[in-house]
Amino acid sequence: IHFPFGSLLGSFIIPYLAGLVFLLTGLWAYRIRSDLRASRAFVTFTAAVSVLTTTFLDMNTTHYAVILWALSIFVGAGALAHLALVFPQQMPFVDRYPSARYIPWIFVLGLAVPTVRELIRPTTSLAYVDTWLLGYAFITVSILLFIGTLTVRIFRSQSPMVRQQSRVIIFG
């Protein structure tokens, strides 16, 4: 059927352009400082958001990319939580226990596996909804963690540059 232009604009063009901007921003940051953990976490986050936004139309029409869309929620949340632990400066406990920065990825795997299982072989007709709700909760916690760690850095960091970067991100 013919898609009205307003629907095409809101369901495809704007999300696709937003995803492209996110991806280009992540690649640009990675190209500048590919040696930093924060750059790798940021490019993973922006790639996940890019997939999330560019598959928005498919989620409302054909559902071919539903697994990709669902996984991008978890990967984006995990990357944002990872970013919260290492940017703009590593949290002190991550300095002491470097493997702590991988904790969000355990949650990604723990949530992604049941989601894919429910999408491929559902146990009930709407079981996938519960897994998506867990994904939404995970991304909400990741956003709060990111904002919280930035706020802590504003008030407790010894470095004026870290405090300034944190302020720019929060108020930006």
Disulfide bonds with the S-S distance in Angstrom:
none
